[in-house]
Amino acid sequence: MMKKSRTYTLGLLLFWSSLSWADNTNTVIATIGVGDTPAGIAVTPDSLFAYVANNNNDGLPNGDSVSVLNLTHNTLQQTIHDSSFNEPYTITINAAGTKAYVTNSGGSTVTIIDIASNAAIGTISGFDGPSGFVITPDGNHAYANNYGSAGGVGSGNGTTVRVVDLNTNAIVGSPLTVGRAPAALAITPDGAYVYVVSYVDGNLGTGTISIIKTSDNSVQLNAILGFSGPFAIAITPNGKYAYVTNFGSNNFSPVGTTVSVVSIGSNTIVNTITLGIQPSGIAITPDGSYAYISNYSTVYNGMSFTDLTSSQGTVDILSLPTNTVISPIIGGLGVAPDAITISPNGQFAYVTNYSSNTVSVIALPSTLYNINRLTQPYNLQLDDTITKLNQAGQQ
């Protein structure tokens, strides 16, 4: 009887242990303090470090910065300061993991960071409030959208995308005309097209997508219509669909609550999915199965657009094969979650919380599978032990 009891106890412990790991998936497992009003975030190809653009919306002295996060320990490793930073907004890391490109949304430059030394090593000039940066698969060129800045045409009045030669770190060719207030852009996996979402004025149905053909940099101006304050865009790994968050107005009226699904083949909106308040960032898992969307959750609580109030936001999960929202709705984030990215190994999602100066770390379901792989030798030993105990208990 004792031997059978031991077998039962060991099996029960294993059962509860597996439940404990499972319960940690799709939940916030860590919160990391960063700089003032973090916006864009990018993870290195080896999934070991993340770089966060601190937008410094509060105008703090020396507040324009980039935070470097150690993702093994989920800690702040370093804060990078450089005189070239001007309201850093997004960060893009090249496929080699050697350089990070920081868009300075308050000015006219993109800062280049050497990842080995975590130092700014130069700038690319000639932009106007750049707010997004994508690199072609061959690593030779990049595309940056000009949202507009106070020193240029004014914030939200930009209408161009510029092409950058990354071998010379200089803009090449003429400006490419797109819709007003280009807010974000994404490149198809084959590098053939760049999709540029234009916020326009944030009203219902006024947002657009323009499509750049990279082989000759020709533009289909406002090729897709019907978005509502589009804020971010992500393209599936198979290149068949683009997902666009409809944030709504920068004045928080109207408030957006949807994500649009675009068929790349037909360049039409094929689905609209209702999510939380002000869908902001979006990231797709490397296997293309799920999209994670951050909801900014900031509204006016007073009459006549007064008492702007940010609240703790959420992250919604979309199952992409069916385009349905699935459980759980992830809470436990900071205030006004903005951008979201997923590590290349698919184990974690990272969310910048704009108004609470933190980054939330979310364990994804693939984390459980990787843990099981790592512990497989121990599991085999336990399985062998259970078998022996069961045999002994039957004697």
C-alpha beads as a LAMMPS data file, in Angstrom:
LAMMPS data file: protein, C-alpha beads

395 atoms
394 bonds

1 atom types
1 bond types

-500.0 500.0 xlo xhi
-500.0 500.0 ylo yhi
-500.0 500.0 zlo zhi

Masses

1 110.0

Atoms # bond

1 1 1 0.000 0.000 0.000
2 1 1 2.800 2.380 0.808
3 1 1 4.375 1.832 -2.605
4 1 1 1.103 2.548 -4.367
5 1 1 0.666 5.692 -2.255
6 1 1 4.122 6.904 -3.245
7 1 1 3.259 6.371 -6.914
8 1 1 0.052 8.348 -6.526
9 1 1 1.822 11.177 -4.676
10 1 1 4.567 11.484 -7.277
11 1 1 2.030 11.502 -10.099
12 1 1 -0.017 14.168 -8.295
13 1 1 3.063 16.339 -7.835
14 1 1 3.840 16.086 -11.536
15 1 1 0.247 16.978 -12.384
16 1 1 0.227 20.086 -10.200
17 1 1 3.676 21.067 -11.512
18 1 1 2.424 20.966 -15.105
19 1 1 -0.610 23.040 -14.140
20 1 1 1.660 25.600 -12.491
21 1 1 3.671 26.054 -15.710
22 1 1 0.497 26.233 -17.792
23 1 1 -1.040 28.854 -15.510
24 1 1 1.902 31.170 -16.191
25 1 1 1.274 31.313 -19.941
26 1 1 -0.497 34.337 -21.420
27 1 1 0.086 36.231 -18.188
28 1 1 2.405 39.056 -17.148
29 1 1 5.372 37.440 -15.406
30 1 1 7.621 40.496 -14.960
31 1 1 7.585 44.296 -15.085
32 1 1 10.726 46.251 -15.974
33 1 1 11.203 49.960 -15.258
34 1 1 12.505 51.993 -18.202
35 1 1 12.699 55.678 -19.212
36 1 1 10.035 58.337 -19.706
37 1 1 7.039 57.358 -21.874
38 1 1 8.425 54.267 -23.620
39 1 1 7.114 53.816 -27.151
40 1 1 8.782 51.426 -29.630
41 1 1 10.541 48.221 -28.639
42 1 1 12.614 45.652 -30.553
43 1 1 14.245 42.354 -29.554
44 1 1 17.607 41.146 -30.827
45 1 1 17.588 38.085 -33.145
46 1 1 19.017 35.891 -30.361
47 1 1 16.101 36.917 -28.068
48 1 1 18.539 37.947 -25.316
49 1 1 18.100 41.743 -25.282
50 1 1 15.430 44.334 -26.005
51 1 1 15.863 47.992 -26.935
52 1 1 13.203 50.518 -25.903
53 1 1 12.723 54.016 -27.325
54 1 1 11.854 56.416 -24.498
55 1 1 9.816 59.155 -26.182
56 1 1 10.169 61.634 -23.280
57 1 1 6.717 63.111 -23.740
58 1 1 7.153 64.873 -20.381
59 1 1 10.158 66.838 -21.642
60 1 1 12.480 65.698 -18.851
61 1 1 16.092 66.906 -18.982
62 1 1 18.182 64.193 -20.638
63 1 1 14.974 62.189 -20.910
64 1 1 15.344 61.296 -24.596
65 1 1 16.958 57.887 -24.270
66 1 1 17.030 54.207 -25.166
67 1 1 16.760 51.488 -22.526
68 1 1 18.578 48.172 -22.990
69 1 1 16.862 45.233 -21.290
70 1 1 18.492 41.976 -20.278
71 1 1 15.786 39.454 -21.170
72 1 1 17.449 36.544 -19.389
73 1 1 16.865 38.263 -16.063
74 1 1 14.177 40.779 -17.144
75 1 1 16.191 43.692 -15.825
76 1 1 17.307 47.101 -17.071
77 1 1 20.897 46.628 -18.165
78 1 1 21.774 50.076 -19.509
79 1 1 20.328 53.445 -20.528
80 1 1 21.777 54.996 -23.676
81 1 1 21.898 58.789 -23.996
82 1 1 22.965 60.673 -27.095
83 1 1 22.616 64.258 -28.272
84 1 1 21.045 63.056 -31.511
85 1 1 17.975 61.656 -29.745
86 1 1 14.869 63.784 -30.303
87 1 1 11.701 62.146 -29.016
88 1 1 12.782 58.592 -29.901
89 1 1 9.767 56.698 -31.145
90 1 1 10.584 53.350 -32.767
91 1 1 13.538 50.978 -32.853
92 1 1 14.372 48.520 -35.628
93 1 1 17.160 45.944 -35.353
94 1 1 18.813 44.515 -38.458
95 1 1 18.726 40.776 -39.166
96 1 1 22.402 40.403 -38.234
97 1 1 21.715 41.861 -34.792
98 1 1 24.555 44.348 -35.143
99 1 1 22.729 47.676 -35.419
100 1 1 19.574 49.319 -34.076
101 1 1 17.916 52.238 -35.851
102 1 1 16.066 54.797 -33.711
103 1 1 13.528 57.135 -35.339
104 1 1 13.642 60.613 -33.805
105 1 1 10.009 61.660 -34.187
106 1 1 10.629 65.194 -32.946
107 1 1 13.272 65.954 -35.534
108 1 1 14.802 64.962 -38.852
109 1 1 17.161 62.061 -38.129
110 1 1 17.451 58.352 -37.456
111 1 1 20.143 57.411 -34.932
112 1 1 22.275 54.298 -35.488
113 1 1 23.232 52.291 -32.395
114 1 1 26.061 49.749 -32.455
115 1 1 24.672 46.809 -30.486
116 1 1 28.082 45.434 -29.521
117 1 1 29.018 48.641 -27.678
118 1 1 25.526 50.064 -27.057
119 1 1 26.730 53.418 -28.350
120 1 1 25.325 55.774 -30.975
121 1 1 27.698 55.660 -33.937
122 1 1 26.009 58.026 -36.370
123 1 1 22.807 59.453 -37.798
124 1 1 20.915 59.414 -41.069
125 1 1 19.512 62.857 -41.935
126 1 1 16.789 64.243 -44.141
127 1 1 13.535 63.073 -42.557
128 1 1 10.569 64.946 -41.105
129 1 1 9.264 63.422 -37.915
130 1 1 10.161 59.807 -38.785
131 1 1 7.975 57.334 -36.911
132 1 1 8.716 53.969 -38.507
133 1 1 11.582 52.113 -40.155
134 1 1 11.627 48.776 -42.005
135 1 1 14.605 46.972 -43.525
136 1 1 14.537 44.911 -46.709
137 1 1 15.323 41.180 -46.327
138 1 1 18.711 41.607 -48.053
139 1 1 19.655 44.284 -45.520
140 1 1 20.665 46.830 -48.142
141 1 1 17.818 49.324 -47.904
142 1 1 15.289 50.696 -45.460
143 1 1 12.058 52.665 -45.694
144 1 1 11.120 55.375 -43.179
145 1 1 7.765 57.149 -42.937
146 1 1 7.629 60.904 -42.273
147 1 1 4.738 61.684 -39.942
148 1 1 5.775 65.335 -39.717
149 1 1 7.397 67.360 -36.961
150 1 1 7.259 70.851 -35.477
151 1 1 10.445 71.781 -37.319
152 1 1 9.068 70.568 -40.639
153 1 1 5.552 70.414 -42.054
154 1 1 4.057 69.981 -38.587
155 1 1 3.079 66.879 -36.652
156 1 1 0.547 64.805 -38.562
157 1 1 1.025 66.709 -41.822
158 1 1 3.690 64.525 -43.409
159 1 1 2.908 62.730 -46.668
160 1 1 6.130 60.957 -47.617
161 1 1 8.314 57.887 -47.195
162 1 1 12.066 58.016 -47.777
163 1 1 14.344 55.219 -48.992
164 1 1 17.680 54.708 -47.230
165 1 1 20.801 52.997 -48.561
166 1 1 22.083 51.183 -45.459
167 1 1 25.514 50.678 -47.017
168 1 1 26.101 54.430 -47.146
169 1 1 23.597 55.465 -44.449
170 1 1 22.090 58.075 -46.742
171 1 1 18.676 58.780 -48.227
172 1 1 18.443 57.896 -51.911
173 1 1 15.949 58.883 -54.571
174 1 1 13.026 61.281 -54.383
175 1 1 10.377 61.330 -51.622
176 1 1 7.628 58.743 -52.151
177 1 1 4.183 60.300 -51.734
178 1 1 1.726 58.410 -49.517
179 1 1 -1.401 59.318 -47.563
180 1 1 -1.370 62.063 -44.921
181 1 1 0.181 61.318 -41.537
182 1 1 1.862 57.990 -42.310
183 1 1 1.856 56.374 -38.885
184 1 1 3.543 53.020 -39.486
185 1 1 4.766 50.662 -42.168
186 1 1 5.531 46.982 -42.718
187 1 1 7.358 45.032 -45.414
188 1 1 6.186 41.745 -46.886
189 1 1 8.365 38.718 -46.040
190 1 1 9.648 38.501 -49.611
191 1 1 10.582 42.195 -49.547
192 1 1 8.485 42.953 -52.621
193 1 1 6.123 45.512 -51.073
194 1 1 5.985 48.031 -48.245
195 1 1 2.538 48.733 -46.786
196 1 1 2.193 52.230 -45.306
197 1 1 -0.762 53.035 -43.046
198 1 1 -1.811 56.693 -42.984
199 1 1 -3.620 57.959 -39.943
200 1 1 -5.043 61.021 -41.795
201 1 1 -7.294 62.655 -39.128
202 1 1 -8.294 59.664 -36.996
203 1 1 -11.957 59.837 -37.961
204 1 1 -14.012 56.807 -38.909
205 1 1 -13.085 55.384 -42.288
206 1 1 -10.625 58.109 -43.343
207 1 1 -7.399 56.141 -42.853
208 1 1 -5.624 54.584 -45.827
209 1 1 -2.885 52.204 -46.920
210 1 1 -0.453 53.104 -49.696
211 1 1 1.651 50.327 -51.249
212 1 1 5.261 50.751 -52.373
213 1 1 6.702 48.295 -54.894
214 1 1 10.319 47.968 -53.814
215 1 1 11.687 46.885 -57.188
216 1 1 11.106 50.349 -58.658
217 1 1 9.713 52.309 -55.677
218 1 1 6.477 53.059 -57.482
219 1 1 3.525 53.862 -55.204
220 1 1 -0.116 52.861 -55.261
221 1 1 -1.358 55.945 -53.435
222 1 1 -4.206 55.238 -50.977
223 1 1 -4.666 51.786 -52.491
224 1 1 -6.813 50.562 -49.585
225 1 1 -9.406 52.746 -47.838
226 1 1 -11.644 52.510 -44.795
227 1 1 -9.422 52.529 -41.701
228 1 1 -10.151 54.529 -38.550
229 1 1 -7.056 56.154 -37.112
230 1 1 -4.741 53.281 -38.146
231 1 1 -1.836 53.106 -35.752
232 1 1 0.182 49.929 -36.339
233 1 1 0.471 47.186 -38.944
234 1 1 1.824 43.628 -38.949
235 1 1 2.048 41.173 -41.844
236 1 1 1.724 37.411 -41.365
237 1 1 4.857 35.298 -41.927
238 1 1 3.283 33.703 -45.009
239 1 1 2.724 37.156 -46.518
240 1 1 -0.998 36.594 -47.115
241 1 1 -2.557 39.062 -44.672
242 1 1 -1.890 42.377 -42.956
243 1 1 -3.461 43.313 -39.624
244 1 1 -4.030 47.005 -38.864
245 1 1 -4.987 48.461 -35.473
246 1 1 -7.663 51.179 -35.602
247 1 1 -6.712 53.412 -32.691
248 1 1 -9.162 56.202 -33.481
249 1 1 -8.516 59.901 -33.011
250 1 1 -5.481 61.420 -31.312
251 1 1 -8.051 63.613 -29.552
252 1 1 -9.585 60.382 -28.189
253 1 1 -12.895 61.049 -29.889
254 1 1 -13.885 58.944 -31.715
255 1 1 -12.327 56.032 -29.866
256 1 1 -11.199 53.085 -31.963
257 1 1 -11.996 49.515 -30.964
258 1 1 -11.141 47.340 -33.964
259 1 1 -8.480 45.606 -36.021
260 1 1 -8.824 45.407 -39.807
261 1 1 -7.711 42.310 -41.696
262 1 1 -6.323 43.025 -45.175
263 1 1 -5.868 40.408 -47.876
264 1 1 -2.489 41.037 -49.497
265 1 1 -3.608 39.181 -52.619
266 1 1 -6.629 41.370 -53.326
267 1 1 -5.569 44.443 -51.298
268 1 1 -8.996 44.663 -49.686
269 1 1 -10.258 44.671 -46.110
270 1 1 -11.736 41.199 -45.596
271 1 1 -12.597 41.319 -41.898
272 1 1 -13.013 43.760 -39.015
273 1 1 -12.611 42.441 -35.482
274 1 1 -13.767 44.231 -32.328
275 1 1 -11.235 44.377 -29.483
276 1 1 -10.632 46.652 -26.501
277 1 1 -10.351 50.424 -26.204
278 1 1 -7.842 51.936 -28.648
279 1 1 -6.000 48.971 -30.148
280 1 1 -2.455 50.242 -30.427
281 1 1 0.401 47.820 -31.030
282 1 1 0.241 44.454 -32.773
283 1 1 2.657 41.539 -33.056
284 1 1 2.273 38.148 -34.708
285 1 1 3.859 34.956 -33.389
286 1 1 6.687 33.567 -35.549
287 1 1 4.569 30.559 -36.565
288 1 1 1.737 32.846 -37.716
289 1 1 -0.847 31.268 -35.414
290 1 1 -1.691 34.216 -33.160
291 1 1 -1.665 38.001 -33.022
292 1 1 -1.274 39.888 -29.747
293 1 1 -2.776 43.400 -29.654
294 1 1 -2.254 46.019 -26.926
295 1 1 -5.208 48.239 -25.973
296 1 1 -4.120 51.756 -24.979
297 1 1 -7.254 52.526 -22.904
298 1 1 -7.055 56.319 -22.592
299 1 1 -10.218 58.452 -22.743
300 1 1 -11.684 61.804 -21.701
301 1 1 -13.722 61.423 -18.537
302 1 1 -14.922 65.039 -18.469
303 1 1 -17.215 67.066 -20.675
304 1 1 -15.873 68.941 -23.711
305 1 1 -12.706 66.850 -23.961
306 1 1 -11.418 67.364 -20.432
307 1 1 -9.900 65.106 -17.805
308 1 1 -7.869 62.904 -20.118
309 1 1 -7.399 59.698 -18.155
310 1 1 -5.168 56.736 -18.905
311 1 1 -6.050 53.412 -17.356
312 1 1 -4.528 49.981 -17.071
313 1 1 -4.786 48.495 -20.509
314 1 1 -5.134 44.964 -21.771
315 1 1 -3.797 42.668 -24.466
316 1 1 -6.164 40.734 -26.729
317 1 1 -5.217 37.490 -28.465
318 1 1 -6.421 36.679 -31.966
319 1 1 -6.398 33.170 -33.373
320 1 1 -5.381 33.941 -36.951
321 1 1 -6.704 30.835 -38.701
322 1 1 -10.224 31.840 -37.602
323 1 1 -9.738 35.579 -36.880
324 1 1 -11.473 35.157 -33.532
325 1 1 -10.641 36.662 -30.146
326 1 1 -9.698 33.911 -27.713
327 1 1 -9.248 33.748 -23.941
328 1 1 -7.710 35.083 -21.908
329 1 1 -7.814 38.858 -22.156
330 1 1 -4.451 39.629 -20.603
331 1 1 -4.455 42.131 -17.746
332 1 1 -1.874 43.084 -15.156
333 1 1 -0.176 45.564 -17.491
334 1 1 0.872 49.116 -16.805
335 1 1 -0.946 52.287 -17.822
336 1 1 -1.537 53.001 -21.522
337 1 1 0.134 49.976 -23.151
338 1 1 1.528 51.173 -26.463
339 1 1 3.765 48.969 -28.629
340 1 1 4.110 45.203 -28.436
341 1 1 6.704 42.842 -29.853
342 1 1 7.298 39.096 -29.673
343 1 1 10.743 37.578 -29.247
344 1 1 12.077 35.763 -32.333
345 1 1 12.040 32.472 -30.409
346 1 1 8.302 32.937 -29.800
347 1 1 8.550 32.551 -26.032
348 1 1 7.628 36.022 -24.760
349 1 1 5.772 39.193 -25.671
350 1 1 6.977 42.602 -24.468
351 1 1 4.650 45.604 -24.057
352 1 1 5.708 49.214 -23.491
353 1 1 3.454 50.998 -20.992
354 1 1 3.591 54.596 -22.163
355 1 1 2.195 56.327 -19.069
356 1 1 3.741 54.153 -16.370
357 1 1 7.309 54.004 -17.765
358 1 1 7.511 50.231 -17.707
359 1 1 7.698 47.196 -19.959
360 1 1 5.472 44.190 -19.230
361 1 1 6.747 40.690 -19.990
362 1 1 4.134 38.131 -21.061
363 1 1 4.916 34.409 -21.161
364 1 1 3.479 32.855 -24.307
365 1 1 2.207 29.266 -24.610
366 1 1 5.356 28.244 -26.487
367 1 1 7.271 28.931 -23.255
368 1 1 5.648 25.849 -21.748
369 1 1 6.730 23.682 -24.648
370 1 1 10.304 24.949 -24.466
371 1 1 10.406 24.318 -20.723
372 1 1 9.216 20.775 -21.342
373 1 1 12.013 20.291 -23.874
374 1 1 14.600 21.624 -21.445
375 1 1 13.382 19.318 -18.674
376 1 1 12.904 16.290 -20.918
377 1 1 15.839 14.314 -19.405
378 1 1 14.350 14.855 -15.932
379 1 1 10.874 13.951 -17.140
380 1 1 12.243 10.702 -18.619
381 1 1 13.886 9.887 -15.295
382 1 1 10.617 10.569 -13.471
383 1 1 8.667 8.486 -15.954
384 1 1 11.095 5.624 -15.360
385 1 1 10.720 6.046 -11.611
386 1 1 6.925 6.010 -11.877
387 1 1 7.048 2.848 -13.979
388 1 1 9.260 1.093 -11.460
389 1 1 7.051 2.174 -8.560
390 1 1 3.937 0.998 -10.326
391 1 1 5.555 -2.367 -11.041
392 1 1 6.588 -2.665 -7.421
393 1 1 3.107 -1.683 -6.259
394 1 1 1.557 -4.473 -8.344
395 1 1 3.731 -7.135 -6.780

Bonds

1 1 1 2
2 1 2 3
3 1 3 4
4 1 4 5
5 1 5 6
6 1 6 7
7 1 7 8
8 1 8 9
9 1 9 10
10 1 10 11
11 1 11 12
12 1 12 13
13 1 13 14
14 1 14 15
15 1 15 16
16 1 16 17
17 1 17 18
18 1 18 19
19 1 19 20
20 1 20 21
21 1 21 22
22 1 22 23
23 1 23 24
24 1 24 25
25 1 25 26
26 1 26 27
27 1 27 28
28 1 28 29
29 1 29 30
30 1 30 31
31 1 31 32
32 1 32 33
33 1 33 34
34 1 34 35
35 1 35 36
36 1 36 37
37 1 37 38
38 1 38 39
39 1 39 40
40 1 40 41
41 1 41 42
42 1 42 43
43 1 43 44
44 1 44 45
45 1 45 46
46 1 46 47
47 1 47 48
48 1 48 49
49 1 49 50
50 1 50 51
51 1 51 52
52 1 52 53
53 1 53 54
54 1 54 55
55 1 55 56
56 1 56 57
57 1 57 58
58 1 58 59
59 1 59 60
60 1 60 61
61 1 61 62
62 1 62 63
63 1 63 64
64 1 64 65
65 1 65 66
66 1 66 67
67 1 67 68
68 1 68 69
69 1 69 70
70 1 70 71
71 1 71 72
72 1 72 73
73 1 73 74
74 1 74 75
75 1 75 76
76 1 76 77
77 1 77 78
78 1 78 79
79 1 79 80
80 1 80 81
81 1 81 82
82 1 82 83
83 1 83 84
84 1 84 85
85 1 85 86
86 1 86 87
87 1 87 88
88 1 88 89
89 1 89 90
90 1 90 91
91 1 91 92
92 1 92 93
93 1 93 94
94 1 94 95
95 1 95 96
96 1 96 97
97 1 97 98
98 1 98 99
99 1 99 100
100 1 100 101
101 1 101 102
102 1 102 103
103 1 103 104
104 1 104 105
105 1 105 106
106 1 106 107
107 1 107 108
108 1 108 109
109 1 109 110
110 1 110 111
111 1 111 112
112 1 112 113
113 1 113 114
114 1 114 115
115 1 115 116
116 1 116 117
117 1 117 118
118 1 118 119
119 1 119 120
120 1 120 121
121 1 121 122
122 1 122 123
123 1 123 124
124 1 124 125
125 1 125 126
126 1 126 127
127 1 127 128
128 1 128 129
129 1 129 130
130 1 130 131
131 1 131 132
132 1 132 133
133 1 133 134
134 1 134 135
135 1 135 136
136 1 136 137
137 1 137 138
138 1 138 139
139 1 139 140
140 1 140 141
141 1 141 142
142 1 142 143
143 1 143 144
144 1 144 145
145 1 145 146
146 1 146 147
147 1 147 148
148 1 148 149
149 1 149 150
150 1 150 151
151 1 151 152
152 1 152 153
153 1 153 154
154 1 154 155
155 1 155 156
156 1 156 157
157 1 157 158
158 1 158 159
159 1 159 160
160 1 160 161
161 1 161 162
162 1 162 163
163 1 163 164
164 1 164 165
165 1 165 166
166 1 166 167
167 1 167 168
168 1 168 169
169 1 169 170
170 1 170 171
171 1 171 172
172 1 172 173
173 1 173 174
174 1 174 175
175 1 175 176
176 1 176 177
177 1 177 178
178 1 178 179
179 1 179 180
180 1 180 181
181 1 181 182
182 1 182 183
183 1 183 184
184 1 184 185
185 1 185 186
186 1 186 187
187 1 187 188
188 1 188 189
189 1 189 190
190 1 190 191
191 1 191 192
192 1 192 193
193 1 193 194
194 1 194 195
195 1 195 196
196 1 196 197
197 1 197 198
198 1 198 199
199 1 199 200
200 1 200 201
201 1 201 202
202 1 202 203
203 1 203 204
204 1 204 205
205 1 205 206
206 1 206 207
207 1 207 208
208 1 208 209
209 1 209 210
210 1 210 211
211 1 211 212
212 1 212 213
213 1 213 214
214 1 214 215
215 1 215 216
216 1 216 217
217 1 217 218
218 1 218 219
219 1 219 220
220 1 220 221
221 1 221 222
222 1 222 223
223 1 223 224
224 1 224 225
225 1 225 226
226 1 226 227
227 1 227 228
228 1 228 229
229 1 229 230
230 1 230 231
231 1 231 232
232 1 232 233
233 1 233 234
234 1 234 235
235 1 235 236
236 1 236 237
237 1 237 238
238 1 238 239
239 1 239 240
240 1 240 241
241 1 241 242
242 1 242 243
243 1 243 244
244 1 244 245
245 1 245 246
246 1 246 247
247 1 247 248
248 1 248 249
249 1 249 250
250 1 250 251
251 1 251 252
252 1 252 253
253 1 253 254
254 1 254 255
255 1 255 256
256 1 256 257
257 1 257 258
258 1 258 259
259 1 259 260
260 1 260 261
261 1 261 262
262 1 262 263
263 1 263 264
264 1 264 265
265 1 265 266
266 1 266 267
267 1 267 268
268 1 268 269
269 1 269 270
270 1 270 271
271 1 271 272
272 1 272 273
273 1 273 274
274 1 274 275
275 1 275 276
276 1 276 277
277 1 277 278
278 1 278 279
279 1 279 280
280 1 280 281
281 1 281 282
282 1 282 283
283 1 283 284
284 1 284 285
285 1 285 286
286 1 286 287
287 1 287 288
288 1 288 289
289 1 289 290
290 1 290 291
291 1 291 292
292 1 292 293
293 1 293 294
294 1 294 295
295 1 295 296
296 1 296 297
297 1 297 298
298 1 298 299
299 1 299 300
300 1 300 301
301 1 301 302
302 1 302 303
303 1 303 304
304 1 304 305
305 1 305 306
306 1 306 307
307 1 307 308
308 1 308 309
309 1 309 310
310 1 310 311
311 1 311 312
312 1 312 313
313 1 313 314
314 1 314 315
315 1 315 316
316 1 316 317
317 1 317 318
318 1 318 319
319 1 319 320
320 1 320 321
321 1 321 322
322 1 322 323
323 1 323 324
324 1 324 325
325 1 325 326
326 1 326 327
327 1 327 328
328 1 328 329
329 1 329 330
330 1 330 331
331 1 331 332
332 1 332 333
333 1 333 334
334 1 334 335
335 1 335 336
336 1 336 337
337 1 337 338
338 1 338 339
339 1 339 340
340 1 340 341
341 1 341 342
342 1 342 343
343 1 343 344
344 1 344 345
345 1 345 346
346 1 346 347
347 1 347 348
348 1 348 349
349 1 349 350
350 1 350 351
351 1 351 352
352 1 352 353
353 1 353 354
354 1 354 355
355 1 355 356
356 1 356 357
357 1 357 358
358 1 358 359
359 1 359 360
360 1 360 361
361 1 361 362
362 1 362 363
363 1 363 364
364 1 364 365
365 1 365 366
366 1 366 367
367 1 367 368
368 1 368 369
369 1 369 370
370 1 370 371
371 1 371 372
372 1 372 373
373 1 373 374
374 1 374 375
375 1 375 376
376 1 376 377
377 1 377 378
378 1 378 379
379 1 379 380
380 1 380 381
381 1 381 382
382 1 382 383
383 1 383 384
384 1 384 385
385 1 385 386
386 1 386 387
387 1 387 388
388 1 388 389
389 1 389 390
390 1 390 391
391 1 391 392
392 1 392 393
393 1 393 394
394 1 394 395
